[in-house]
Amino acid sequence: MNNNHPEEIDLLFLYNKVRSIYLNFLLNLYRFLVRFWYVLIIVLVLGYLLGLYLQNNKEKLRETQLLVQINFDSADYVYDAVNQLKKKINEGDGTALNELKDDFTHLFKIRKIEIEPIPDIRDLNNGMDPNNRNVDTYLDQSKYEDDLLISEMFVSQYRLHRIKLTTTSDASPQVINTILSYFNNNPKFDEIKVIGLKNLANEVAETKESIEEIDMMLKAYGTVVEGQTNPGTVYINTSSPVNQHFLVQEKTKLVKDLQIIETDLLRGKDGILSLINKPMLQKKTSFLDRTTIIMPIIFLFFLVVSIYLVALFKKLEKIDQESSK
């Protein structure tokens, strides 16, 4: 007794039908290639020649990435300046770049310039009010939205940023120095630099003074107990209302802050932008670099599809003729 369910019969029928179509297609393809093998060679050669033409005539580009630190809380100014520079380059506006004297000619070798932040949670924690509940909400949400941390909302909080640069193949490495010169020798940013360096120097002096005051307080509350066999032993006067543990923690924090401020002061002497890495222009790879391989494959694909469509058309035509008899 046949216990096959209708669903199983339908699936078996569908499988046999697909298998029949597949075998017929392979058979037609085999017959075509045996009879018209030269067509396959012609198609592959034409695809290779077209790929070679596209590869040789495409614009050869170079690219690099500048890892920079934006100083003096000037991220908004720098991002706006990058957008303005992009417009000047696209418009070929040399008169607008005369402040760079002869160096601006290197900028017209640039095909694309983009700037983006390098997200760092530590920068967000240091730059925002710890009591702001929105910070935790944004950080939790960023786990599901990758673009949230690089949105305009947080850009100004990050210290490190990445400038992506694409140039023509004949661009000189001098273009990198010209980019930095455009920002660091810009008269509009000179006042920010002067004020920023002054503020950093004051922060260094104030932080050092605070550290010295804490050392004096800890030393004042340390007493040598009379009659101890070891006169070098120092004891903390626990009866004092001053929290010595808090002072030690505060000193540790100030020492770390001092290291960061002194580093910022050193880098700030470069100007608005401090270059962190050593960028080098390298050949930019693209889809067109492999067209001598890709185009023959595309041509072959269209050939196979054409063979299938012709075979299908002939079969349908034959069925139509038989049905009309």
C-alpha positions, 0 to 999 in steps of 0.5 A: 500500500502506498503511504506517500503523503501528497506533500512528499509526492509534490516535493519529489516531483519538484526535485525531478523537475529541477533536476531535469531542467539542470541536466538539459541546461548542461547538455545544451551548454555542452553541445554549444561549446563542442560546436562553437568552442571558438565563441567561448575563446572570443568571449574570454578574449574580449572580456580580457581586452576590455578589462585591460583597457579599463585597468590601464585608463582608470585614474591611479590614486594613492591614500593614507591616514593621518592620526591626529590629536585636536588640541585646545578643544577645537574639534568643531573648528577643525571639522568645519575647516576640513569641510571648507578645505574640501569645497576649495579643492573641489572648486579649484579655488587657489585664491582662497588658499593664498595664505599658504603661499606656494604650498597650496598647489599640493592641495589640488592633488587631493581627490578626497579628504575626510575626518572622523573621530576615534571613539574612546569611552574614557574621553566621554567619561572625562568630558561629561558630567558624571551625574548626567544620566544621559551618558549611561543611556547613550553608552548602552544604546551605542552597543546596538547603534555603531554610528552613535559614538561617532555622531556630532553629539560626541565629536568634540569630546574625543582627543584623537581623530583620523584624517583620510586622504586620497590623492593622485598618483603623482602627489608628493608626500609634501601634501601631508605637511601642507594639510598640517600647515593649513591648520597649524599656520592658519591665522584664524587658529593662532589666537586659539593656540596662544590662549590654549598654551597659556591655559595649559601652562597655568594648569601645569603650575596649579596642578604641581602646586596642588601636589606640593600642598598635599605633600605638605599636608601629609608630612604635617600629619605624619609624626614620629613617635617618641621612644621608638627604636626605629626613628625612621618610622612615620605614623599618621595622626589618625585623630586629625579630622583630615582624611589622609586616604582621600589626600593620597587618592587625590594626589595620585589623580593629580599626578596622572592629570599632570602627565596628560596636561604636560603631554597636551602642552608639548603637543599643543606647541605644534598647533591645533593639530598634532600628528601622532603617526607617520603617514605614508602615501600608498597605492589605493586598490579598487575593483578596477585593479582586477578587471582583467579577471573580472570582465572575462568572468562577467562575459562568460556569465552572460554567454551561459545565460544567453545559451540557456535563454536560447535553449529555453526559447527553442523548447517553448517554440517547439511546444507551441508548434506541437500544440497548434497541430 
